[in-house]
Amino acid sequence: METNEKPKKGNRPAYEARVGLCRATVWQNQTKDGKTRYSIQLSRRYAVKSEGGDEWRTSDSFSPLDIPLVQKALDQAFEFATARTKPVSEQLAEEADEADRVASIPG
């Protein structure tokens, strides 16, 4: 997916790891029950030549040569997000409990 759209004002990422032209953007989301969840979006910037100069765009496709850069950015984003959340084992246990609770609702 290619885009040159800017994010909505006020909707800022919690963190952005940049390695070369590759980015891992961390978004913080609140669930209905007040828990904080993080999601990570990967992207790559590239320039398109135009009459007025280079126009910068964003893509979520990567060449094989981008992969080491994406891995580094993703590692940084992962470290940021996991430092602010419960351990994965606790999250999985809570999600399993929630799934059991929903499954036990009649109807």
N, C-alpha and C positions, 0 to 999 in steps of 0.2 A: 504494500500500500504506500503510495506516495502522497505527500501533502505539504503544503506550504502554509497551512492554517496555524494561527497562534492559539495557545490555550486561552480559555475565557479568563478575564481579569478576576483576580481573587482565587482562582483555582490553581494554586501553586504546588509543585511537588514538594514532598517532605525532604527529598534528597535527590541529587543527580550526580552520578559518577560518569566522568568523561575520560575516555582513553582514545587518543587520536580523534577521529571523526565519529567514533562509536559512543553511544550513551546508554546507560541503564538508569531510567527514571523511576524513583520510588514514590508511589502515591499512597497517602494515608486515607483510609475509609473508616467510617463509623458504622457499625451494624445497628439494627433496630434495638438490640438489647444493650447498646452502649459500649460494646467491645471495639477495640481498634484492630483493624486488619490492614495489611500492607499488600500492595500489588506492584509488580515490576514490569515496566514497559521498555523494550529494547528498540533502539533506532540508530540510524546512521545518517549523517549529513553528507550532502554532495552538492557540487556546483554545476549549474547549467549555464552555458555561455548564452548571452543575449546582447542585443545592441547597446543597452545601457550598462553593461558590465555583467559580472557573474550574479546569478540569482541562486540563492541557497535554498535547497529543498531537503525534505526528510523522507527516509524510506525505512521499512521494516524488513527489507531483504538484505542479505549479506553475501559477499563473495567469500570463497574459502580463505582468502588472505585476511579478511576481517575477523575471522573466528577467534584468534588469540586475543585481539583487542576487546571483542565482545565478552570473552571469558573473564578478562581482568575487570571490566566494568561491572559485569554481573556479580563477580565475587565481592566487589566493594559494596554494591547495592544489597547483596545478601547479608553481609556483615552488619550494615546499617539497620536493616529490618529485623534481623534476628536478635540484635542487641536490645531491641525495644519490645520484644514479644515474649510470651511464655515459651518454655521449651516445647518442641514439636510433639513430644510424647503427651504432654498435658493437653495441648490443643486437640490432638487426635482423640484422646479420651473424652474430652468435652463434646466434640462433634459426634462421637459414637453415642454418648448419652443422649444428646439432642435427637439423633436419628431414632433411637429406641423410644424416646418420649413421643415423637411424632407418630411413629408406627403403632403405638399403643392407643392412640386417640380413636375412639369408635367412629365408624362411618366413612 
